[in-house]
Amino acid sequence: MLLLTPLAVGPVTVRNRLMFGPHVTNLGRRRAVSPRHVEYYRRRAAGGTGLVVVEEASVHPSDWPYERAPLAADCGPGWSTVADACHAEGAAVVAAVGHAGGQGSSAYHQAPLWAPSRVPEVDTREVPKWMEKGDVLAVIDGFGAAAGTARDAGLDGVEVNAGQHSLVRQFLSGLTNHRDDEWGADRTRLARDVLDAVRAAWPGGVLGLRLSCDELAPWAGITPEAAAGVARDLAALVDYLVVVRGSIFSVAATRPDGHTPAGFNRDLTAAVRSAVEGLAPVYWQGSVVDAAAAEAGLADGVCDGVEMTRAQIADPDLAAKLAGGEGHRIRPCILCNQTCMVRDVRNPLVTCVVEPSAGHETEDSPLPDSGRPGPEVLVVGAGPAGLECARVAAGAGRQVTVVDRRPSTGGLLAVAATAAGRGRLAAFPTWAEAECRRLGVHFELGRAAGAAEVTGHRGDVVLATGSRRGSAGYEIEAGAAVFDAAELLDADPDELPPGAVLVWDPLGGPVGVSVAETLAGRGRKVTLATPDVLVGTQLSRTGDLVGANGRLLRAGVELLTRKRLAAVAPGSARLVDRYSGNETHARAALVVDAGASLPGDRLWEATGRAHARVGDAVAPRTLHQAVLEGRRAALALLGSPAREAAG
C-alpha cells in the first residue's frame, strides 16, 4: 500500500505518507503547549501516523488570534515533551508557526492587528495597522526565532503557514497586499524572507510550507494558475509543500463540512505537484477522510503524501488498522465539524462526535477486554447512544443485547442521512453496528421492549430510547397537518399532504435547514421561517452558515426571518414579526416543526426510574452528546475509574 511506504522529507524519512496536520485544539495552558497536547499527539503517533504537525504557534506577540493560541516563545518545554512522546512512538514531528495578521483578534492583547494593508477583517470589520518596515522585519525575525526554539526543543522541523489565517498569505495576495514598497512590488518577497530566516536559523531542520493555491477570489486573489508559479518558486526553498485553498472571504473553504465533496482539492493539488516538478514532496489536504481515496491519489500521481487530520481525530489508529489489514474497521469521520472546529469564543476543547476520547486522552483511554464476563447488559435503543454503549461494554467482555422497535440500527441519524442523501452521516452507525456484531452483541430489531422485560432483566439495563415530539407553542386548528422533523423523516413521501410546505425552525440548527433542503429537492415548494435575523445561526460554529443560506436560496426555498409561528390552519400558517408585530400568512399544506423535542422517557418512567438513561432519552441534544453518554454509561457499568472524566 503506497500510503504506508516511507517518504523522504528533507533530512528526515517519515515512516509513511500520512500527515496529522495542524489545527486549533484549545488544549493549551495560557499560551504554551500543555500535557493535554502531549497526549493528544502521542495518541496519533502511537496509532501509526508518519508526520505530526503541532498546532500553529504565533511567532510574534503582535499575534494573539484566539485565547489559547500558542506563542512560539513560550512553547519550548511543551514542544520538547511532544517531540519525545512522538519520537518514542515512531513518528516525526514538526511545529506549525505563523502569524494571523489581519485575520487575527485584538481582543486579547488589546493592540492593533498587523497586516500588509488597511483591508478590514471580513468578520469583525476591524481595520488593521499597515505594517511599517520595522514591523515586517520583526515578524521575519520572529519566524527565525521560532525555528530556533523548535530546534532546541528537539523537534524535526517547522511548517510555515501561508494558508488560512496567515499574514504570509496576505502578503502574497492582491486581495490584501496593496503596498508599493519592496514587499508589495514583489508579493512573494515576505514568503521568501520568512523561509530564508527559518533556514538560516535551522539549516538541518525540516522546513514545510502550507500554501493557499486558490483564494476563490479571482478578481484579485491567488488563482490556481498564478499559484503554480508561486509554488514552483517557493518549493525550491522548502522540504515539503501542503496545498490548501481559502482566503479572508472564504475561511470555511479551507476545512468545509460534508456539504463539500470529500477530497475537493484533488485537482488543485495535482496541478501544483506538476508545476513543482519534484522540487519538494507535495501533500494533499482537503477533506481526505477515506484511505481508499488517499491511496488512489498517491497511485494517480496527485500527491506524494496525504493530510488526513479529521480522519485521525475520528480514529487515531487509522494507520495501524491499515497496516494490520483491518482498514474496514476504521472509525469513519463524518465531516460534520461539530466538535473538531473549535476556533470560537466558547473555547471548547477539540474532540470528535464519533470518538469522544479525542482531546481527552489524559482522562480517558481505550478500555481493554477485562476477561471477566460480568452481568449481561440490555440496551434499549439502537441509535448512536445505544450502539456506543453496547460497543464499549462488549469490548470489555460483557454479553450485550440491543433491542429496538425499528427494523434497522442507527435511529434517526440513519433515517435522516438516508432522507437527505448524506451517506457519510450514516457511516458511523453502520460502523458501530459492525463493531458490535464483531464483538458478539446480539440484536433484536423490529420489536419494542416493554416495561416487564426491562424490570425483569437480571443484569444491567441502559435506556437509549431517543426523543419524542415537543410542545408546539402555537395554535393548531383541526385538520391542519403538522409533523415534527422525526415524523417527517419516518413518513412515506408519497403519503404526505401535497402542496406547499412551511418548515418552522426556532433553533437555527442543522435540522431545519436539512429538512428544507430535502423537501425542496423532492420538488416541493418550501418556505423556512425562523425567529432569528438569519437562517441557521448555529451553523456558524461548523462553518456552514453562509453555505447553507446559499444552498437554500439556490433550491428556491423562501426564507422568512424574525418570525414567530402563531397558528397553523388547514392550508396556511400565521406568522408574526417579532419586532413589528405585523402578521404574515404563508401557504402551508404541511408544517414541519424543527423545534426542540422532549426526552423519550416513558419507558424509564414506567420502570420506576431505576435504570440508566443516555442521549436524547435524558435531554434531546447533539450526536456528540449521545455518543459520549453512551460511552460513559458503559464505563460506569464496568466500574471504570475514567467514567467521571470520560468527556
C-alpha positions as CSV (number, residue, x, y, z in Angstrom):
1,M,0.0,0.0,0.0
2,L,1.6,3.3,-1.1
3,L,0.1,5.2,1.8
4,L,2.2,3.1,4.2
5,T,5.5,3.5,2.4
6,P,8.3,5.8,3.7
7,L,8.7,9.3,2.3
8,A,11.9,11.4,2.4
9,V,11.1,14.9,3.7
10,G,14.3,16.9,3.6
11,P,16.7,15.4,6.1
12,V,14.1,13.1,7.6
13,T,12.4,10.0,6.3
14,V,8.9,9.6,7.7
15,R,7.6,6.0,8.1
16,N,4.6,6.6,5.9
17,R,2.8,9.2,3.8
18,L,0.1,10.1,6.4
19,M,0.1,13.6,8.0
20,F,-1.7,14.6,11.1
21,G,-2.0,18.3,10.3
22,P,-2.1,21.5,12.4
23,H,-5.4,22.6,13.7
24,V,-6.8,24.7,16.6
25,T,-7.3,22.5,19.7
26,N,-7.8,24.8,22.7
27,L,-5.8,22.3,24.6
28,G,-3.2,24.9,25.6
29,R,-2.5,26.3,29.0
30,R,-2.2,30.1,28.7
31,R,-0.1,30.3,25.5
32,A,2.0,27.2,26.0
33,V,1.8,23.6,24.9
34,S,0.1,21.6,27.7
35,P,0.2,18.0,28.9
36,R,-3.2,17.6,27.1
37,H,-1.4,18.5,23.8
38,V,1.3,15.9,24.5
39,E,-1.1,13.0,25.0
40,Y,-3.3,14.1,22.0
41,Y,-0.3,14.0,19.7
42,R,1.2,10.9,21.3
43,R,-2.1,9.0,20.7
44,R,-1.9,9.8,16.9
45,A,1.8,8.9,16.8
46,A,1.0,5.6,18.6
47,G,-1.7,5.0,16.0
48,G,0.9,5.0,13.3
49,T,0.8,8.3,11.5
50,G,4.0,9.3,9.8
51,L,4.2,13.1,10.4
52,V,2.6,15.1,13.2
53,V,2.3,18.8,12.8
54,V,1.7,20.6,16.1
55,E,-0.9,23.3,16.4
56,E,0.3,26.6,15.0
57,A,2.2,28.9,17.3
58,S,2.4,32.7,16.8
59,V,5.9,33.9,16.0
60,H,5.5,37.4,17.5
61,P,3.5,38.9,20.4
62,S,1.6,41.1,18.0
63,D,-0.4,38.0,17.1
64,W,-2.9,36.5,19.5
65,P,-5.6,35.2,17.3
66,Y,-7.6,33.2,19.8
67,E,-7.4,33.0,23.6
68,R,-5.4,29.7,23.9
69,A,-3.3,30.2,20.8
70,P,0.3,29.0,21.5
71,L,3.1,31.6,21.4
72,A,6.3,30.1,20.0
73,A,8.5,31.9,22.6
74,D,6.5,30.0,25.3
75,C,6.4,26.6,23.6
76,G,9.9,25.3,24.1
77,P,9.3,22.9,27.1
78,G,6.0,21.7,25.6
79,W,7.4,21.1,22.2
80,S,10.3,19.2,23.8
81,T,7.8,16.8,25.6
82,V,5.7,16.4,22.4
83,A,8.9,15.6,20.4
84,D,9.9,12.9,23.0
85,A,6.4,11.4,23.0
86,C,6.0,11.2,19.2
87,H,9.6,10.1,18.6
88,A,9.1,7.2,21.1
89,E,6.1,6.1,19.0
90,G,8.0,6.3,15.7
91,A,6.5,9.5,14.2
92,A,8.3,12.6,13.0
93,V,7.0,15.9,14.5
94,V,7.2,19.5,13.3
95,A,5.7,22.7,14.7
96,A,3.4,24.9,12.7
97,V,4.5,28.5,13.0
98,G,2.8,31.6,11.7
99,H,1.1,35.0,12.2
100,A,-2.6,35.5,11.6
101,G,-2.1,39.1,10.5
102,G,-5.4,40.9,9.7
103,Q,-7.4,37.7,10.3
104,G,-6.3,37.7,14.0
105,S,-8.0,39.3,17.0
106,S,-7.3,42.4,19.1
107,A,-9.4,41.1,22.0
108,Y,-6.6,39.6,23.9
109,H,-3.5,41.8,23.5
110,Q,-5.7,44.9,23.0
111,A,-3.4,46.3,20.3
112,P,-3.9,46.9,16.6
113,L,-3.8,44.0,14.2
114,W,-0.9,43.9,11.8
115,A,-1.5,43.4,8.1
116,P,0.1,44.3,4.7
117,S,-2.5,46.9,4.0
118,R,-5.6,48.5,5.6
119,V,-8.1,45.9,4.5
120,P,-10.8,45.4,7.1
121,E,-11.1,41.9,8.6
122,V,-14.2,40.3,7.0
123,D,-15.9,39.0,10.1
124,T,-15.1,41.8,12.6
125,R,-14.7,44.6,10.1
126,E,-11.7,45.7,12.2
127,V,-9.2,47.8,10.2
128,P,-5.6,46.6,10.8
129,K,-2.5,48.6,11.1
130,W,-0.4,48.9,7.9
131,M,2.9,47.3,8.8
132,E,5.9,49.6,8.8
133,K,9.3,48.3,7.7
134,G,10.3,47.6,11.4
135,D,7.1,45.6,11.9
136,V,7.8,43.4,8.8
137,L,11.4,42.8,9.9
138,A,10.3,42.0,13.5
139,V,7.9,39.3,12.1
140,I,10.6,37.8,9.9
141,D,13.0,37.7,12.9
142,G,10.1,36.1,14.8
143,F,10.0,33.2,12.4
144,G,13.7,32.7,12.7
145,A,13.5,32.7,16.5
146,A,10.6,30.3,16.5
147,A,12.6,27.9,14.3
148,G,15.5,28.2,16.8
149,T,13.2,27.4,19.7
150,A,11.8,24.3,17.8
151,R,15.4,23.2,17.1
152,D,16.4,23.4,20.7
153,A,13.3,21.5,21.8
154,G,14.2,18.5,19.7
155,L,11.6,18.7,17.0
156,D,12.3,17.6,13.5
157,G,11.4,21.0,11.9
158,V,8.8,23.6,11.4
159,E,5.9,24.3,9.0
160,V,5.4,27.9,7.9
161,N,1.7,28.8,7.4
162,A,0.9,30.7,4.2
163,G,-2.6,29.3,4.1
164,Q,-5.7,30.3,6.0
165,H,-5.4,32.8,8.9
166,S,-1.9,33.7,7.6
167,L,0.0,37.0,7.3
168,V,2.3,35.4,4.8
169,R,-0.6,34.6,2.5
170,Q,-2.0,38.1,3.0
171,F,1.3,39.4,1.6
172,L,1.1,37.0,-1.4
173,S,-2.4,38.1,-2.3
174,G,-3.7,41.1,-4.2
175,L,-6.8,41.0,-2.0
176,T,-4.8,42.2,1.0
177,N,-1.5,43.5,-0.2
178,H,-1.8,47.0,-1.7
179,R,1.7,48.1,-0.8
180,D,4.1,49.9,-3.1
181,D,7.4,49.1,-1.3
182,E,9.6,46.0,-1.8
183,W,7.0,43.7,-0.1
184,G,4.3,45.0,-2.5
185,A,6.2,45.3,-5.7
186,D,7.2,41.6,-5.2
187,R,4.4,40.0,-3.3
188,T,6.4,36.8,-2.8
189,R,9.1,38.7,-1.0
190,L,7.9,38.2,2.5
191,A,7.4,34.5,2.0
192,R,10.9,34.1,0.7
193,D,12.3,36.3,3.5
194,V,10.5,34.2,6.1
195,L,11.7,30.9,4.6
196,D,15.2,32.2,4.4
197,A,15.1,33.3,8.0
198,V,13.9,29.8,9.1
199,R,16.5,28.0,7.1
200,A,19.3,30.3,8.4
201,A,18.2,29.6,12.0
202,W,18.0,25.9,11.4
203,P,19.9,24.7,8.3
204,G,19.4,21.0,9.3
205,G,15.7,21.0,10.1
206,V,12.7,20.0,8.1
207,L,11.1,23.1,6.5
208,G,7.5,22.8,5.3
209,L,5.1,25.3,3.7
210,R,1.3,25.3,3.9
211,L,0.3,27.4,0.8
212,S,-3.1,28.6,-0.3
213,C,-3.2,27.9,-4.0
214,D,-6.8,29.2,-4.7
215,E,-8.3,32.0,-2.7
216,L,-11.6,31.6,-4.5
217,A,-11.5,35.3,-5.3
218,P,-10.2,35.5,-8.9
219,W,-10.8,39.3,-9.2
220,A,-7.6,39.9,-7.1
221,G,-6.7,36.8,-5.1
222,I,-4.3,34.0,-5.7
223,T,-5.7,31.8,-8.5
224,P,-4.7,28.2,-9.3
225,E,-2.9,29.5,-12.4
226,A,-0.8,32.1,-10.5
227,A,-0.3,29.7,-7.6
228,A,1.5,27.2,-9.9
229,G,4.3,29.7,-10.5
230,V,4.4,30.8,-6.8
231,A,4.6,27.2,-5.6
232,R,7.4,26.4,-8.1
233,D,9.4,29.3,-6.8
234,L,8.9,28.6,-3.1
235,A,9.2,24.8,-3.4
236,A,12.9,25.3,-4.1
237,L,13.2,26.7,-0.6
238,V,11.3,24.0,1.4
239,D,11.3,20.3,2.1
240,Y,7.6,19.7,1.6
241,L,4.5,21.7,0.4
242,V,0.9,21.3,1.6
243,V,-1.7,22.6,-0.9
244,V,-4.8,24.3,0.6
245,R,-7.4,26.8,-0.5
246,G,-9.2,29.7,1.0
247,S,-8.9,33.4,1.8
248,I,-10.3,36.2,4.0
249,F,-13.6,35.9,2.0
250,S,-13.7,32.1,2.2
251,V,-12.5,30.9,5.6
252,A,-14.8,27.9,5.7
253,A,-13.5,26.7,2.3
254,T,-10.2,25.5,3.8
255,R,-11.9,22.9,6.0
256,P,-15.6,22.6,5.0
257,D,-18.1,20.2,6.3
258,G,-19.8,17.3,4.5
259,H,-21.7,19.5,2.1
260,T,-18.5,19.9,0.1
261,P,-17.3,16.7,-1.6
262,A,-14.5,14.8,0.2
263,G,-11.1,15.3,-1.4
264,F,-12.1,18.5,-3.0
265,N,-8.5,19.8,-3.5
266,R,-7.5,16.8,-5.7
267,D,-7.3,18.6,-9.0
268,L,-5.6,21.6,-7.5
269,T,-3.0,19.5,-5.7
270,A,-2.3,17.6,-8.9
271,A,-1.8,20.8,-10.8
272,V,0.6,22.2,-8.2
273,R,2.5,19.0,-8.0
274,S,3.0,19.0,-11.7
275,A,4.2,22.6,-11.6
276,V,6.6,21.9,-8.7
277,E,8.4,19.2,-10.8
278,G,9.8,17.2,-8.0
279,L,11.4,20.1,-6.1
280,A,9.6,19.1,-2.9
281,P,7.1,16.4,-1.9
282,V,3.5,17.7,-2.1
283,Y,0.8,16.8,0.4
284,W,-2.9,16.7,-0.5
285,Q,-5.2,18.4,2.0
286,G,-8.9,18.9,1.7
287,S,-11.4,16.6,3.5
288,V,-9.4,13.4,2.7
289,V,-11.1,11.0,5.1
290,D,-11.1,7.7,3.2
291,A,-7.9,5.6,3.0
292,A,-9.0,4.3,-0.4
293,A,-9.2,7.8,-1.8
294,A,-5.8,8.7,-0.3
295,E,-4.3,5.6,-1.9
296,A,-5.8,6.4,-5.2
297,G,-4.4,10.0,-5.0
298,L,-0.9,8.6,-4.5
299,A,-1.3,6.0,-7.2
300,D,-2.6,8.6,-9.7
301,G,0.3,11.0,-9.0
302,V,-1.9,13.6,-7.4
303,C,0.5,13.9,-4.4
304,D,3.4,12.5,-2.5
305,G,1.7,12.4,0.9
306,V,-1.8,12.9,2.3
307,E,-3.0,15.0,5.2
308,M,-5.8,13.1,6.9
309,T,-6.3,15.2,10.1
310,R,-10.0,14.9,10.8
311,A,-9.9,11.2,9.8
312,Q,-7.2,10.7,12.5
313,I,-9.2,12.7,15.1
314,A,-12.0,10.2,14.5
315,D,-9.7,7.2,14.5
316,P,-6.2,7.6,15.9
317,D,-5.4,4.1,14.9
318,L,-6.1,4.7,11.2
319,A,-2.6,3.8,10.1
320,A,-2.3,0.9,12.4
321,K,-5.5,-0.6,11.2
322,L,-4.4,-0.3,7.6
323,A,-1.1,-1.9,8.4
324,G,-2.9,-4.7,10.1
325,G,-5.2,-5.4,7.2
326,E,-8.2,-4.0,9.1
327,G,-9.0,-1.0,7.1
328,H,-12.7,-1.9,7.2
329,R,-12.6,-1.3,10.9
330,I,-11.5,2.4,10.7
331,R,-14.0,4.6,12.6
332,P,-15.4,7.0,9.9
333,C,-15.1,10.7,10.0
334,I,-18.5,12.1,9.1
335,L,-17.2,15.6,8.2
336,C,-19.6,17.3,10.5
337,N,-17.2,19.9,12.0
338,Q,-19.4,20.0,15.1
339,T,-16.7,19.4,17.8
340,C,-13.4,19.5,16.0
341,M,-13.8,23.1,14.7
342,V,-13.2,24.9,18.0
343,R,-11.9,28.3,17.0
344,D,-14.7,30.2,18.8
345,V,-15.1,32.3,21.8
346,R,-16.5,29.4,24.0
347,N,-13.0,27.8,24.0
348,P,-14.4,24.3,23.6
349,L,-11.7,21.5,23.7
350,V,-11.2,19.7,20.4
351,T,-13.0,16.4,20.3
352,C,-15.0,14.2,17.9
353,V,-18.7,13.3,17.7
354,V,-17.9,9.7,17.0
355,E,-14.8,9.4,19.2
356,P,-15.4,11.2,22.5
357,S,-11.9,10.2,23.8
358,A,-10.3,12.6,21.3
359,G,-8.9,15.7,23.1
360,H,-9.4,13.9,26.5
361,E,-6.6,11.5,26.4
362,T,-5.3,12.5,29.8
363,E,-8.5,11.3,31.4
364,D,-9.9,8.6,29.0
365,S,-8.1,5.8,27.4
366,P,-9.3,2.7,25.4
367,L,-10.6,0.1,27.7
368,P,-9.1,-3.4,27.2
369,D,-11.2,-6.6,27.4
370,S,-11.3,-7.4,31.1
371,G,-11.7,-11.1,30.6
372,R,-14.4,-11.1,33.3
373,P,-17.9,-11.5,31.7
374,G,-19.9,-9.7,34.4
375,P,-23.7,-9.2,34.3
376,E,-25.4,-9.3,31.0
377,V,-26.3,-5.8,29.6
378,L,-29.6,-4.9,28.0
379,V,-29.5,-1.8,25.9
380,V,-32.9,-0.5,24.7
381,G,-32.4,1.6,21.6
382,A,-30.1,1.1,18.7
383,G,-29.4,4.7,17.9
384,P,-25.9,6.2,18.3
385,A,-26.0,6.3,22.1
386,G,-27.2,2.7,22.4
387,L,-24.7,1.5,19.8
388,E,-21.7,3.2,21.6
389,C,-22.8,1.8,24.9
390,A,-23.1,-1.7,23.6
391,R,-19.8,-1.5,21.7
392,V,-17.8,-0.3,24.8
393,A,-19.5,-2.8,27.1
394,A,-19.0,-5.7,24.7
395,G,-15.4,-4.7,24.1
396,A,-14.8,-5.2,27.8
397,G,-16.1,-8.7,27.8
398,R,-19.8,-8.1,28.7
399,Q,-22.6,-10.1,26.9
400,V,-24.8,-7.4,25.4
401,T,-28.3,-7.5,23.8
402,V,-29.7,-4.4,22.0
403,V,-33.4,-4.1,21.4
404,D,-35.0,-1.5,19.1
405,R,-38.5,-1.1,17.7
406,R,-37.1,-0.1,14.3
407,P,-36.1,-2.8,11.9
408,S,-32.6,-1.3,11.5
409,T,-30.0,0.4,13.6
410,G,-28.8,4.0,13.7
411,G,-32.0,5.6,14.9
412,L,-32.9,9.0,13.5
413,L,-29.4,9.6,12.4
414,A,-29.6,6.8,9.8
415,V,-33.1,7.9,8.8
416,A,-32.0,11.5,8.3
417,A,-28.9,10.6,6.4
418,T,-30.9,8.5,4.0
419,A,-33.6,11.1,3.5
420,A,-31.1,13.9,2.9
421,G,-28.8,11.8,0.7
422,R,-26.0,12.3,3.2
423,G,-24.4,8.8,3.2
424,R,-21.4,9.8,5.2
425,L,-23.6,10.6,8.2
426,A,-24.9,7.0,8.1
427,A,-21.3,5.7,8.0
428,F,-21.0,6.0,11.8
429,P,-24.0,3.9,12.8
430,T,-23.1,1.4,10.1
431,W,-19.6,1.1,11.5
432,A,-20.8,0.9,15.1
433,E,-23.2,-1.9,14.3
434,A,-20.4,-3.8,12.5
435,E,-18.1,-3.4,15.5
436,C,-20.9,-4.5,17.9
437,R,-21.5,-7.6,15.8
438,R,-17.8,-8.4,15.7
439,L,-17.7,-8.2,19.5
440,G,-20.7,-10.6,19.8
441,V,-23.5,-8.1,20.5
442,H,-27.0,-9.7,20.0
443,F,-29.5,-7.5,18.2
444,E,-33.3,-7.9,18.4
445,L,-34.7,-5.4,15.9
446,G,-38.2,-4.6,14.9
447,R,-39.7,-5.1,18.3
448,A,-40.3,-2.8,21.3
449,A,-39.0,-3.6,24.7
450,G,-41.8,-3.5,27.4
451,A,-41.6,-2.4,31.0
452,A,-41.9,-6.0,32.2
453,E,-38.9,-7.1,30.1
454,V,-36.8,-4.3,31.4
455,T,-37.7,-4.7,35.1
456,G,-37.3,-8.4,34.8
457,H,-33.8,-8.3,33.4
458,R,-31.3,-9.6,35.9
459,G,-28.3,-7.8,34.6
460,D,-27.6,-4.1,33.8
461,V,-30.0,-2.0,31.7
462,V,-29.4,1.2,29.8
463,L,-32.2,3.1,28.2
464,A,-31.3,4.8,24.9
465,T,-34.9,5.4,23.8
466,G,-34.4,8.7,22.0
467,S,-36.8,11.6,21.9
468,R,-40.5,12.4,21.2
469,R,-42.4,15.3,19.8
470,G,-42.1,18.5,21.9
471,S,-44.6,21.1,22.8
472,A,-45.9,23.1,19.9
473,G,-46.1,26.6,21.4
474,Y,-48.6,27.7,18.7
475,E,-52.2,27.0,17.9
476,I,-53.1,24.0,15.7
477,E,-56.6,24.1,14.2
478,A,-58.5,20.9,13.4
479,G,-57.5,19.4,10.1
480,A,-54.0,21.1,10.0
481,A,-51.1,18.8,9.0
482,V,-48.2,19.3,11.4
483,F,-45.3,16.9,11.7
484,D,-42.1,17.2,13.7
485,A,-38.8,16.5,11.8
486,A,-38.6,13.0,13.1
487,E,-42.1,12.1,11.9
488,L,-41.4,13.6,8.5
489,L,-38.3,11.6,8.0
490,D,-40.1,8.4,9.0
491,A,-43.0,9.1,6.7
492,D,-43.5,7.7,3.2
493,P,-43.1,10.8,0.9
494,D,-46.0,9.7,-1.2
495,E,-48.3,9.8,1.8
496,L,-47.5,13.4,2.8
497,P,-50.2,16.0,2.0
498,P,-49.4,17.6,-1.4
499,G,-48.7,21.3,-1.7
500,A,-46.6,24.0,-0.2
501,V,-44.6,23.2,3.0
502,L,-43.6,25.5,5.8
503,V,-40.6,24.5,7.9
504,W,-40.6,26.1,11.3
505,D,-37.1,26.4,12.7
506,P,-36.9,28.1,16.1
507,L,-33.5,26.5,16.9
508,G,-31.4,27.7,14.0
509,G,-29.5,24.4,13.8
510,P,-28.9,21.9,11.0
511,V,-32.2,20.1,11.3
512,G,-34.5,22.8,9.9
513,V,-32.1,23.6,7.0
514,S,-31.7,19.9,6.2
515,V,-35.4,19.3,6.1
516,A,-36.0,22.3,3.9
517,E,-33.2,21.2,1.5
518,T,-34.6,17.7,1.4
519,L,-38.2,18.7,0.6
520,A,-37.1,21.3,-2.0
521,G,-35.0,18.5,-3.6
522,R,-38.2,16.5,-3.9
523,G,-39.8,19.3,-5.9
524,R,-41.9,20.7,-3.0
525,K,-42.5,24.5,-2.7
526,V,-40.8,25.2,0.7
527,T,-40.7,28.2,3.0
528,L,-38.4,28.2,6.0
529,A,-39.4,30.5,8.9
530,T,-37.1,31.4,11.9
531,P,-37.3,33.9,14.8
532,D,-33.6,34.7,14.2
533,V,-32.3,37.5,11.9
534,L,-30.5,34.9,9.8
535,V,-31.4,31.3,8.9
536,G,-29.3,28.7,10.5
537,T,-27.5,30.9,13.0
538,Q,-26.0,27.9,14.9
539,L,-24.3,26.7,11.7
540,S,-21.6,29.4,12.1
541,R,-19.9,27.0,14.5
542,T,-19.4,24.4,11.8
543,G,-18.5,26.8,9.0
544,D,-21.8,26.1,7.1
545,L,-23.8,29.3,7.8
546,V,-23.1,31.0,4.5
547,G,-23.1,27.8,2.6
548,A,-26.5,26.7,4.0
549,N,-28.1,30.0,3.1
550,G,-26.7,29.8,-0.4
551,R,-28.0,26.3,-0.9
552,L,-31.4,27.1,0.3
553,L,-31.8,30.1,-2.0
554,R,-30.5,28.2,-5.0
555,A,-33.0,25.4,-4.2
556,G,-35.8,28.0,-4.3
557,V,-36.6,28.0,-0.6
558,E,-38.3,31.2,0.6
559,L,-36.6,32.4,3.8
560,L,-38.7,34.3,6.4
561,T,-36.7,35.7,9.3
562,R,-37.6,37.5,12.6
563,K,-40.9,35.5,12.6
564,R,-42.9,33.7,15.3
565,L,-45.2,30.9,14.3
566,A,-48.6,31.8,15.9
567,A,-51.1,29.4,14.4
568,V,-51.5,26.6,11.8
569,A,-54.7,26.1,9.9
570,P,-55.5,23.7,7.1
571,G,-53.6,25.0,4.1
572,S,-51.9,28.0,5.8
573,A,-49.8,29.3,8.7
574,R,-50.0,32.6,10.6
575,L,-46.6,34.2,11.4
576,V,-46.0,37.3,13.5
577,D,-43.0,39.6,13.1
578,R,-41.0,39.6,16.4
579,Y,-40.3,43.3,16.2
580,S,-43.2,45.0,14.4
581,G,-46.0,42.6,15.3
582,N,-47.1,42.6,11.7
583,E,-48.8,39.3,10.6
584,T,-47.9,37.2,7.6
585,H,-49.8,34.3,6.2
586,A,-47.9,31.6,4.4
587,R,-49.4,28.8,2.2
588,A,-48.7,25.5,4.0
589,A,-50.5,22.3,3.2
590,L,-47.9,20.8,5.6
591,V,-46.0,22.3,8.5
592,V,-42.8,20.7,9.7
593,D,-41.7,21.7,13.2
594,A,-37.9,21.5,13.6
595,G,-38.1,22.8,17.1
596,A,-36.9,21.1,20.4
597,S,-38.0,17.6,21.2
598,L,-38.8,16.1,24.6
599,P,-36.9,13.1,26.0
600,G,-38.3,9.7,25.2
601,D,-38.5,8.8,28.9
602,R,-41.8,6.9,29.1
603,L,-40.2,3.5,29.5
604,W,-37.9,5.0,32.2
605,E,-41.0,6.3,34.0
606,A,-42.9,3.0,33.6
607,T,-40.0,1.1,35.1
608,G,-39.7,3.2,38.2
609,R,-36.8,5.4,37.0
610,A,-34.5,2.7,38.1
611,H,-32.2,2.4,35.1
612,A,-29.5,4.4,33.4
613,R,-30.6,6.7,30.6
614,V,-28.4,8.2,27.8
615,G,-28.6,10.6,25.0
616,D,-31.9,12.0,23.9
617,A,-33.7,9.9,26.5
618,V,-32.2,12.3,29.1
619,A,-32.4,15.5,27.1
620,P,-32.5,15.8,23.2
621,R,-29.2,17.3,22.2
622,T,-26.5,16.5,19.7
623,L,-24.9,13.4,18.2
624,H,-21.8,14.1,20.2
625,Q,-23.6,14.1,23.5
626,A,-25.5,10.9,22.6
627,V,-22.2,9.0,21.8
628,L,-20.4,10.5,24.8
629,E,-23.2,9.5,27.2
630,G,-23.4,6.0,25.7
631,R,-19.7,5.6,26.3
632,R,-19.9,7.0,29.9
633,A,-22.8,4.7,30.7
634,A,-20.8,1.6,29.6
635,L,-17.8,2.8,31.6
636,A,-20.0,3.2,34.7
637,L,-21.3,-0.3,34.3
638,L,-17.8,-1.6,34.1
639,G,-16.6,0.3,37.1
640,S,-14.0,2.2,35.2
641,P,-12.3,5.0,37.1
642,A,-12.4,7.0,33.9
643,R,-16.1,7.3,33.9
644,E,-16.4,10.6,35.7
645,A,-13.9,12.2,33.3
646,A,-14.7,10.4,30.1
647,G,-15.5,13.6,28.4
